[in-house]
Amino acid sequence: MTKEEAIIKAHAMYAYEESEKSDEETGDFDALWQSLYDVCQLATYGVLDFDEDEINEAREWLKETRPMTKHYQEKEIYF
């Protein structure tokens, strides 16, 4: 998946709709990644109401796109 494809996929996810969408103004991929990371973490621990498929979709996106980031390549995904 290219970075452009990853952005399109992320913007289509429910997790993105619930996120702070911090990439909207800057177009920064790391901002997009961090927004989805935060939402996925909150949903995993029951703070946000997501079904399991929505959480899994976001988690898999995070894992697949982590190498595309500048600052989160070493970030652990504990949830």
N, CA, C and O atoms as CSV, one atom per row, in Angstrom:
chain,resi,resn,atom,element,x,y,z
A,1,MET,N,N,0.851,-1.171,0.000
A,1,MET,CA,C,0.000,0.000,0.000
A,1,MET,C,C,0.896,1.234,0.000
A,1,MET,O,O,1.879,1.306,0.738
A,2,THR,N,N,0.545,2.185,-0.828
A,2,THR,CA,C,1.277,3.445,-0.857
A,2,THR,C,C,0.757,4.362,0.251
A,2,THR,O,O,-0.287,4.102,0.850
A,3,LYS,N,N,1.486,5.415,0.509
A,3,LYS,CA,C,1.050,6.375,1.517
A,3,LYS,C,C,-0.279,7.023,1.109
A,3,LYS,O,O,-1.152,7.243,1.949
A,4,GLU,N,N,-0.419,7.320,-0.165
A,4,GLU,CA,C,-1.664,7.916,-0.647
A,4,GLU,C,C,-2.844,6.965,-0.439
A,4,GLU,O,O,-3.920,7.393,-0.020
A,5,GLU,N,N,-2.646,5.682,-0.730
A,5,GLU,CA,C,-3.691,4.677,-0.500
A,5,GLU,C,C,-4.011,4.553,0.983
A,5,GLU,O,O,-5.170,4.389,1.363
A,6,ALA,N,N,-2.988,4.631,1.814
A,6,ALA,CA,C,-3.186,4.547,3.265
A,6,ALA,C,C,-4.020,5.720,3.777
A,6,ALA,O,O,-4.868,5.555,4.653
A,7,ILE,N,N,-3.773,6.889,3.230
A,7,ILE,CA,C,-4.535,8.080,3.635
A,7,ILE,C,C,-5.997,7.937,3.228
A,7,ILE,O,O,-6.895,8.236,4.016
A,8,ILE,N,N,-6.233,7.487,2.018
A,8,ILE,CA,C,-7.608,7.292,1.542
A,8,ILE,C,C,-8.326,6.262,2.415
A,8,ILE,O,O,-9.475,6.462,2.810
A,9,LYS,N,N,-7.640,5.168,2.706
A,9,LYS,CA,C,-8.239,4.120,3.540
A,9,LYS,C,C,-8.547,4.657,4.937
A,9,LYS,O,O,-9.625,4.404,5.474
A,10,ALA,N,N,-7.617,5.388,5.518
A,10,ALA,CA,C,-7.822,5.933,6.862
A,10,ALA,C,C,-8.999,6.892,6.893
A,10,ALA,O,O,-9.818,6.842,7.811
A,11,HIS,N,N,-9.090,7.754,5.910
A,11,HIS,CA,C,-10.171,8.741,5.876
A,11,HIS,C,C,-11.543,8.095,5.708
A,11,HIS,O,O,-12.560,8.712,6.026
A,12,ALA,N,N,-11.580,6.863,5.213
A,12,ALA,CA,C,-12.843,6.149,5.040
A,12,ALA,C,C,-13.258,5.361,6.291
A,12,ALA,O,O,-14.382,4.864,6.360
A,13,MET,N,N,-12.374,5.244,7.261
A,13,MET,CA,C,-12.667,4.448,8.452
A,13,MET,C,C,-13.498,5.215,9.480
A,13,MET,O,O,-13.398,6.436,9.603
A,14,TYR,N,N,-14.313,4.470,10.207
A,14,TYR,CA,C,-15.089,5.041,11.304
A,14,TYR,C,C,-14.146,5.650,12.351
A,14,TYR,O,O,-14.448,6.689,12.938
A,15,ALA,N,N,-13.027,5.005,12.572
A,15,ALA,CA,C,-12.062,5.505,13.562
A,15,ALA,C,C,-11.614,6.924,13.224
A,15,ALA,O,O,-11.431,7.750,14.117
A,16,TYR,N,N,-11.439,7.200,11.953
A,16,TYR,CA,C,-11.030,8.545,11.550
A,16,TYR,C,C,-12.124,9.556,11.860
A,16,TYR,O,O,-11.847,10.660,12.330
A,17,GLU,N,N,-13.369,9.173,11.593
A,17,GLU,CA,C,-14.490,10.077,11.878
A,17,GLU,C,C,-14.554,10.444,13.357
A,17,GLU,O,O,-14.984,11.541,13.710
A,18,GLU,N,N,-14.129,9.535,14.209
A,18,GLU,CA,C,-14.149,9.764,15.653
A,18,GLU,C,C,-12.858,10.408,16.173
A,18,GLU,O,O,-12.773,10.783,17.342
A,19,SER,N,N,-11.876,10.531,15.313
A,19,SER,CA,C,-10.576,11.075,15.727
A,19,SER,C,C,-10.581,12.598,15.693
A,19,SER,O,O,-11.558,13.228,15.287
A,20,GLU,N,N,-9.463,13.171,16.129
A,20,GLU,CA,C,-9.337,14.626,16.096
A,20,GLU,C,C,-9.007,15.141,14.694
A,20,GLU,O,O,-8.995,16.350,14.462
A,21,LYS,N,N,-8.741,14.232,13.768
A,21,LYS,CA,C,-8.456,14.574,12.363
A,21,LYS,C,C,-7.362,15.633,12.261
A,21,LYS,O,O,-7.479,16.601,11.509
A,22,SER,N,N,-6.318,15.431,13.021
A,22,SER,CA,C,-5.266,16.453,13.101
A,22,SER,C,C,-4.468,16.608,11.812
A,22,SER,O,O,-3.652,17.524,11.698
A,23,ASP,N,N,-4.688,15.737,10.853
A,23,ASP,CA,C,-3.990,15.872,9.567
A,23,ASP,C,C,-4.726,16.790,8.597
A,23,ASP,O,O,-4.164,17.162,7.567
A,24,GLU,N,N,-5.955,17.159,8.896
A,24,GLU,CA,C,-6.757,17.945,7.944
A,24,GLU,C,C,-6.092,19.251,7.543
A,24,GLU,O,O,-6.089,19.606,6.364
A,25,GLU,N,N,-5.547,19.950,8.476
A,25,GLU,CA,C,-4.943,21.248,8.155
A,25,GLU,C,C,-3.536,21.126,7.608
A,25,GLU,O,O,-3.133,21.904,6.744
A,26,THR,N,N,-2.779,20.144,8.110
A,26,THR,CA,C,-1.373,20.049,7.737
A,26,THR,C,C,-1.089,19.031,6.644
A,26,THR,O,O,-0.102,19.165,5.920
A,27,GLY,N,N,-1.940,18.011,6.512
A,27,GLY,CA,C,-1.666,16.929,5.576
A,27,GLY,C,C,-0.549,16.016,6.047
A,27,GLY,O,O,-0.045,15.203,5.272
A,28,ASP,N,N,-0.159,16.141,7.301
A,28,ASP,CA,C,0.954,15.379,7.862
A,28,ASP,C,C,0.528,13.941,8.161
A,28,ASP,O,O,-0.430,13.710,8.899
A,29,PHE,N,N,1.243,12.986,7.583
A,29,PHE,CA,C,0.908,11.576,7.776
A,29,PHE,C,C,1.091,11.157,9.228
A,29,PHE,O,O,0.285,10.384,9.746
A,30,ASP,N,N,2.122,11.642,9.889
A,30,ASP,CA,C,2.335,11.296,11.297
A,30,ASP,C,C,1.173,11.791,12.167
A,30,ASP,O,O,0.799,11.127,13.133
A,31,ALA,N,N,0.608,12.938,11.832
A,31,ALA,CA,C,-0.540,13.456,12.582
A,31,ALA,C,C,-1.749,12.539,12.388
A,31,ALA,O,O,-2.485,12.262,13.336
A,32,LEU,N,N,-1.945,12.079,11.175
A,32,LEU,CA,C,-3.018,11.131,10.891
A,32,LEU,C,C,-2.802,9.848,11.685
A,32,LEU,O,O,-3.730,9.343,12.316
A,33,TRP,N,N,-1.598,9.329,11.654
A,33,TRP,CA,C,-1.276,8.078,12.341
A,33,TRP,C,C,-1.524,8.223,13.847
A,33,TRP,O,O,-2.134,7.348,14.462
A,34,GLN,N,N,-1.058,9.312,14.432
A,34,GLN,CA,C,-1.232,9.517,15.867
A,34,GLN,C,C,-2.704,9.665,16.230
A,34,GLN,O,O,-3.133,9.162,17.268
A,35,SER,N,N,-3.477,10.339,15.404
A,35,SER,CA,C,-4.914,10.483,15.656
A,35,SER,C,C,-5.601,9.120,15.701
A,35,SER,O,O,-6.403,8.851,16.595
A,36,LEU,N,N,-5.284,8.271,14.740
A,36,LEU,CA,C,-5.890,6.947,14.713
A,36,LEU,C,C,-5.370,6.070,15.846
A,36,LEU,O,O,-6.114,5.256,16.391
A,37,TYR,N,N,-4.113,6.229,16.199
A,37,TYR,CA,C,-3.553,5.491,17.333
A,37,TYR,C,C,-4.323,5.837,18.612
A,37,TYR,O,O,-4.722,4.947,19.363
A,38,ASP,N,N,-4.524,7.115,18.848
A,38,ASP,CA,C,-5.228,7.551,20.056
A,38,ASP,C,C,-6.649,7.003,20.103
A,38,ASP,O,O,-7.085,6.489,21.133
A,39,VAL,N,N,-7.370,7.112,18.995
A,39,VAL,CA,C,-8.750,6.635,18.938
A,39,VAL,C,C,-8.805,5.120,19.124
A,39,VAL,O,O,-9.659,4.613,19.851
A,40,CYS,N,N,-7.910,4.410,18.478
A,40,CYS,CA,C,-7.891,2.949,18.586
A,40,CYS,C,C,-7.613,2.521,20.025
A,40,CYS,O,O,-8.235,1.587,20.532
A,41,GLN,N,N,-6.701,3.191,20.663
A,41,GLN,CA,C,-6.385,2.874,22.059
A,41,GLN,C,C,-7.605,3.132,22.952
A,41,GLN,O,O,-7.940,2.295,23.791
A,42,LEU,N,N,-8.257,4.258,22.783
A,42,LEU,CA,C,-9.439,4.580,23.580
A,42,LEU,C,C,-10.571,3.586,23.324
A,42,LEU,O,O,-11.281,3.206,24.256
A,43,ALA,N,N,-10.742,3.166,22.089
A,43,ALA,CA,C,-11.791,2.199,21.766
A,43,ALA,C,C,-11.466,0.823,22.348
A,43,ALA,O,O,-12.359,0.122,22.825
A,44,THR,N,N,-10.201,0.443,22.309
A,44,THR,CA,C,-9.786,-0.851,22.843
A,44,THR,C,C,-10.106,-0.953,24.334
A,44,THR,O,O,-10.514,-2.011,24.813
A,45,TYR,N,N,-9.922,0.130,25.053
A,45,TYR,CA,C,-10.145,0.116,26.501
A,45,TYR,C,C,-11.552,0.558,26.888
A,45,TYR,O,O,-11.827,0.812,28.061
A,46,GLY,N,N,-12.451,0.650,25.893
A,46,GLY,CA,C,-13.852,0.904,26.173
A,46,GLY,C,C,-14.239,2.343,26.440
A,46,GLY,O,O,-15.378,2.614,26.822
A,47,VAL,N,N,-13.314,3.272,26.245
A,47,VAL,CA,C,-13.629,4.687,26.451
A,47,VAL,C,C,-14.517,5.191,25.306
A,47,VAL,O,O,-15.422,5.996,25.524
A,48,LEU,N,N,-14.252,4.717,24.096
A,48,LEU,CA,C,-15.087,5.020,22.938
A,48,LEU,C,C,-15.822,3.740,22.533
A,48,LEU,O,O,-15.311,2.638,22.730
A,49,ASP,N,N,-16.994,3.888,21.979
A,49,ASP,CA,C,-17.834,2.752,21.627
A,49,ASP,C,C,-17.623,2.348,20.170
A,49,ASP,O,O,-18.239,2.912,19.266
A,50,PHE,N,N,-16.752,1.374,19.952
A,50,PHE,CA,C,-16.491,0.810,18.633
A,50,PHE,C,C,-16.826,-0.666,18.696
A,50,PHE,O,O,-16.718,-1.281,19.757
A,51,ASP,N,N,-17.232,-1.246,17.571
A,51,ASP,CA,C,-17.366,-2.698,17.578
A,51,ASP,C,C,-15.991,-3.297,17.276
A,51,ASP,O,O,-15.080,-2.594,16.839
A,52,GLU,N,N,-15.859,-4.565,17.507
A,52,GLU,CA,C,-14.558,-5.243,17.389
A,52,GLU,C,C,-13.974,-5.120,15.981
A,52,GLU,O,O,-12.760,-4.980,15.828
A,53,ASP,N,N,-14.819,-5.171,14.958
A,53,ASP,CA,C,-14.329,-5.048,13.580
A,53,ASP,C,C,-13.715,-3.672,13.326
A,53,ASP,O,O,-12.700,-3.561,12.640
A,54,GLU,N,N,-14.322,-2.639,13.871
A,54,GLU,CA,C,-13.806,-1.274,13.700
A,54,GLU,C,C,-12.464,-1.110,14.409
A,54,GLU,O,O,-11.552,-0.471,13.883
A,55,ILE,N,N,-12.347,-1.683,15.592
A,55,ILE,CA,C,-11.071,-1.634,16.322
A,55,ILE,C,C,-10.002,-2.398,15.552
A,55,ILE,O,O,-8.883,-1.911,15.389
A,56,ASN,N,N,-10.340,-3.583,15.083
A,56,ASN,CA,C,-9.372,-4.400,14.344
A,56,ASN,C,C,-8.925,-3.730,13.055
A,56,ASN,O,O,-7.750,-3.797,12.693
A,57,GLU,N,N,-9.856,-3.085,12.360
A,57,GLU,CA,C,-9.512,-2.374,11.121
A,57,GLU,C,C,-8.498,-1.268,11.407
A,57,GLU,O,O,-7.509,-1.128,10.688
A,58,ALA,N,N,-8.741,-0.494,12.448
A,58,ALA,CA,C,-7.821,0.590,12.808
A,58,ALA,C,C,-6.473,0.042,13.272
A,58,ALA,O,O,-5.425,0.566,12.893
A,59,ARG,N,N,-6.497,-1.000,14.081
A,59,ARG,CA,C,-5.253,-1.596,14.589
A,59,ARG,C,C,-4.398,-2.135,13.433
A,59,ARG,O,O,-3.185,-1.926,13.402
A,60,GLU,N,N,-5.034,-2.822,12.494
A,60,GLU,CA,C,-4.294,-3.363,11.352
A,60,GLU,C,C,-3.726,-2.237,10.480
A,60,GLU,O,O,-2.609,-2.346,9.973
A,61,TRP,N,N,-4.483,-1.176,10.311
A,61,TRP,CA,C,-3.989,-0.029,9.552
A,61,TRP,C,C,-2.751,0.554,10.232
A,61,TRP,O,O,-1.760,0.866,9.573
A,62,LEU,N,N,-2.819,0.695,11.551
A,62,LEU,CA,C,-1.673,1.232,12.296
A,62,LEU,C,C,-0.437,0.365,12.091
A,62,LEU,O,O,0.650,0.882,11.835
A,63,LYS,N,N,-0.597,-0.942,12.202
A,63,LYS,CA,C,0.535,-1.865,12.046
A,63,LYS,C,C,1.109,-1.808,10.634
A,63,LYS,O,O,2.325,-1.806,10.444
A,64,GLU,N,N,0.225,-1.764,9.660
A,64,GLU,CA,C,0.666,-1.769,8.263
A,64,GLU,C,C,1.348,-0.464,7.864
A,64,GLU,O,O,2.268,-0.470,7.046
A,65,THR,N,N,0.910,0.639,8.429
A,65,THR,CA,C,1.426,1.945,8.000
A,65,THR,C,C,2.511,2.510,8.907
A,65,THR,O,O,3.113,3.533,8.581
A,66,ARG,N,N,2.765,1.875,10.019
A,66,ARG,CA,C,3.806,2.374,10.939
A,66,ARG,C,C,5.133,2.640,10.229
A,66,ARG,O,O,5.768,3.652,10.522
A,67,PRO,N,N,5.584,1.781,9.309
A,67,PRO,CA,C,6.855,2.061,8.616
A,67,PRO,C,C,6.827,3.322,7.746
A,67,PRO,O,O,7.883,3.844,7.388
A,68,MET,N,N,5.653,3.808,7.409
A,68,MET,CA,C,5.531,5.006,6.577
A,68,MET,C,C,5.682,6.297,7.378
A,68,MET,O,O,5.831,7.374,6.800
A,69,THR,N,N,5.644,6.192,8.696
A,69,THR,CA,C,5.735,7.379,9.544
A,69,THR,C,C,7.184,7.813,9.705
A,69,THR,O,O,8.114,7.049,9.442
A,70,LYS,N,N,7.352,9.038,10.136
A,70,LYS,CA,C,8.691,9.554,10.432
A,70,LYS,C,C,9.054,9.311,11.891
A,70,LYS,O,O,10.194,8.972,12.208
A,71,HIS,N,N,8.072,9.488,12.780
A,71,HIS,CA,C,8.359,9.484,14.218
A,71,HIS,C,C,7.808,8.285,14.980
A,71,HIS,O,O,8.062,8.158,16.178
A,72,TYR,N,N,7.069,7.412,14.327
A,72,TYR,CA,C,6.404,6.322,15.054
A,72,TYR,C,C,6.828,4.933,14.600
A,72,TYR,O,O,6.169,3.947,14.931
A,73,GLN,N,N,7.907,4.844,13.854
A,73,GLN,CA,C,8.338,3.549,13.352
A,73,GLN,C,C,8.672,2.558,14.463
A,73,GLN,O,O,8.552,1.348,14.270
A,74,GLU,N,N,9.080,3.049,15.599
A,74,GLU,CA,C,9.433,2.185,16.730
A,74,GLU,C,C,8.310,2.127,17.776
A,74,GLU,O,O,8.453,1.449,18.794
A,75,LYS,N,N,7.214,2.817,17.539
A,75,LYS,CA,C,6.111,2.896,18.500
A,75,LYS,C,C,5.476,1.520,18.674
A,75,LYS,O,O,5.076,0.889,17.696
A,76,GLU,N,N,5.387,1.062,19.906
A,76,GLU,CA,C,4.739,-0.190,20.199
A,76,GLU,C,C,3.230,-0.009,20.214
A,76,GLU,O,O,2.720,1.020,20.656
A,77,ILE,N,N,2.534,-1.006,19.733
A,77,ILE,CA,C,1.071,-1.008,19.774
A,77,ILE,C,C,0.696,-2.101,20.770
A,77,ILE,O,O,0.693,-3.286,20.436
A,78,TYR,N,N,0.384,-1.693,21.981
A,78,TYR,CA,C,0.143,-2.628,23.068
A,78,TYR,C,C,-1.291,-3.126,23.128
A,78,TYR,O,O,-1.579,-4.063,23.873
A,79,PHE,N,N,-2.171,-2.548,22.390
A,79,PHE,CA,C,-3.578,-2.904,22.475
A,79,PHE,C,C,-4.002,-3.721,21.279
A,79,PHE,O,O,-5.165,-4.114,21.181
